[in-house]
Amino acid sequence: MNRFITLHTSHGSLHGQLALPDNPCGLVLIARAHHAAEDAVISSSFAQSGCATLTMELLTAQEVQFADATQNVPRLTQRLIDVLDMTRNDGDMEKLPLAIFTSGDVGPAAIRAAAQRDMQVRAVACHGGLIDRAGAQALKLLVAPLLMLFDADDAIGQTAYQRATSHLGGVHTMQMVEIGDDPASPAAIWFLGLFSG
């Protein structure tokens, strides 16, 4: 089953899509600042593992016009929390174990949101991103296991992760992704182990 999701905010509407297979093992929230061409490939990778996916944009059509909108960690965090709260009140999603998959600029917000919804978020996987921008407090409060996926040439992201590790109190690991490979595949394998645990 597929459903289109609309979440209304004071700045406009956020759009997403829920893909729900029969008897899903869990729900992966694919959090993006805005729609990207690779969303369908990423969603498909999780679907092949038996996961339901909720692909959500965290910026409105108007906000996307501003170049620095993806750098607003507090706004992206609040949007993610709003999405998480929505899933807890949706009959198709509320009982499924939940993990967050994100990439790039949404990584810090995913960590902050997971730290604030520690009873709900089972795991977080980030493909790149400067996760130290989440701040020391959120990194320390993060309970959900964290998987960082880096392209081989992403030296800036790897350095940011090394800075963050001194604050991370929970389980965290790093894995390299060959350039051009689908980062959702290793994340799906990792999530499945946590969903079944």
C-alpha positions in Angstrom: 0.0 0.0 0.0 1.2 3.5 -0.8 -0.2 6.7 0.7 0.7 10.3 0.2 1.3 12.2 3.4 0.8 15.9 4.0 1.9 17.6 7.2 0.8 21.2 7.6 3.1 23.8 9.3 2.8 27.5 9.9 5.1 28.1 6.9 3.3 25.8 4.5 2.8 22.1 3.8 5.4 19.3 3.9 4.9 16.3 1.6 5.8 12.7 1.8 5.0 9.2 0.8 4.4 6.1 2.9 5.2 2.7 1.3 3.7 -0.1 3.4 4.4 -3.7 2.4 2.5 -6.6 4.0 3.8 -7.5 7.4 6.6 -4.9 7.6 9.5 -5.5 10.0 9.8 -1.8 10.8 9.5 1.7 9.5 12.3 3.7 8.0 11.8 7.5 8.0 13.8 8.8 5.1 14.2 12.4 6.1 15.2 14.9 3.4 15.4 18.7 3.2 13.7 18.4 -0.2 12.9 15.8 -2.8 15.9 14.2 -4.4 16.2 12.0 -7.5 17.7 9.1 -5.5 14.8 8.9 -3.1 13.1 6.2 -5.1 16.2 4.0 -5.2 16.8 4.4 -1.4 13.2 3.6 -0.6 13.3 0.5 -2.8 16.4 -0.8 -1.0 14.6 -0.6 2.3 11.4 -2.1 0.8 13.4 -5.1 -0.5 14.4 -5.8 3.1 10.8 -5.8 4.2 10.7 -2.4 5.7 8.0 0.2 5.4 9.3 3.6 4.3 8.1 7.1 5.0 9.9 9.5 2.7 9.4 13.1 4.0 10.5 16.5 2.9 11.3 18.8 5.8 11.2 22.1 4.0 8.2 23.7 2.3 8.3 24.7 -1.4 8.9 28.3 -0.4 11.7 27.5 2.0 13.6 25.5 -0.5 14.1 28.7 -2.5 16.6 30.0 0.2 20.1 28.6 -0.2 20.7 28.5 3.6 17.5 26.8 4.5 19.1 23.4 4.8 21.6 24.8 7.4 18.8 25.7 9.9 19.3 22.8 12.3 16.6 24.0 14.8 13.9 24.2 12.1 14.8 20.8 10.6 14.8 19.3 14.0 11.4 20.6 14.9 10.0 19.4 11.5 11.5 15.9 12.2 9.9 15.9 15.7 6.6 16.9 14.1 6.9 13.9 11.7 7.8 11.5 14.5 4.8 12.7 16.5 2.6 12.2 13.4 3.7 8.6 13.0 2.8 7.8 16.7 -0.8 8.8 15.9 -1.2 7.0 12.5 -2.8 3.6 12.5 -0.5 2.3 9.8 2.7 3.4 11.4 2.3 3.7 15.2 3.2 0.2 16.2 6.2 -0.3 13.9 9.8 0.0 15.3 11.2 3.1 13.7 14.6 4.2 12.4 15.7 7.4 10.7 17.8 7.4 7.5 19.1 10.7 6.2 21.9 12.3 4.3 23.9 15.5 4.1 22.5 18.6 5.9 19.7 16.7 7.7 22.1 14.6 9.7 22.5 17.0 12.7 18.7 17.5 12.9 18.2 13.7 12.9 20.5 13.3 15.9 18.8 16.1 17.8 15.3 14.7 17.1 16.4 11.1 18.0 17.9 12.4 21.3 14.5 14.1 22.1 12.4 11.1 21.1 14.7 8.4 22.6 11.8 6.0 23.4 10.6 6.1 19.8 13.7 6.1 17.5 15.5 2.7 17.5 18.4 3.8 15.3 19.8 6.5 13.1 21.9 6.1 9.9 23.4 9.2 8.2 25.0 9.3 4.8 27.6 12.0 5.1 26.8 15.3 6.8 28.5 17.4 9.5 27.0 15.7 12.5 29.0 17.7 15.0 26.6 20.5 14.2 24.0 18.7 16.3 25.8 20.1 19.3 27.5 18.3 22.3 24.3 18.1 24.3 22.4 16.2 21.7 25.3 13.9 20.9 25.6 13.0 24.6 21.9 12.4 24.9 21.6 10.2 21.8 20.6 6.7 22.9 19.8 5.2 19.5 22.7 3.4 17.8 24.2 5.6 15.1 25.6 4.4 11.8 27.7 6.9 9.8 28.1 6.1 6.1 30.8 8.0 4.2 31.8 8.2 0.6 35.6 7.6 0.3 36.2 11.2 -0.8 34.2 12.8 2.0 37.1 13.9 4.2 35.1 16.8 5.7 32.3 14.6 6.9 34.7 12.1 8.3 36.5 14.8 10.2 33.2 16.1 11.6 32.4 12.6 12.8 35.7 12.3 14.5 35.0 15.5 16.3 31.6 14.3 17.4 32.8 10.9 18.7 34.2 12.5 21.9 30.7 13.5 22.8 28.7 10.5 21.6 27.7 8.4 24.6 25.8 5.6 22.8 26.7 3.0 20.2 28.2 4.4 17.1 30.0 3.1 14.1 31.4 4.3 10.7 31.3 2.5 7.4 32.7 3.5 4.0 30.6 3.5 0.9 32.0 3.1 -2.6 31.3 6.1 -4.7 28.2 5.3 -6.7 26.9 2.6 -4.4 23.6 2.8 -2.7 24.1 3.8 0.9 20.7 2.4 1.9 21.8 -1.2 1.4 24.2 -1.3 4.4 21.8 0.8 6.4 19.0 -1.7 5.7 21.1 -4.6 6.9 22.0 -2.7 10.1 18.4 -1.7 10.8 17.1 -5.2 10.3 19.4 -6.4 13.1 18.2 -3.7 15.4 14.5 -4.2 14.5 14.7 -7.9 15.3 16.8 -7.4 18.5 
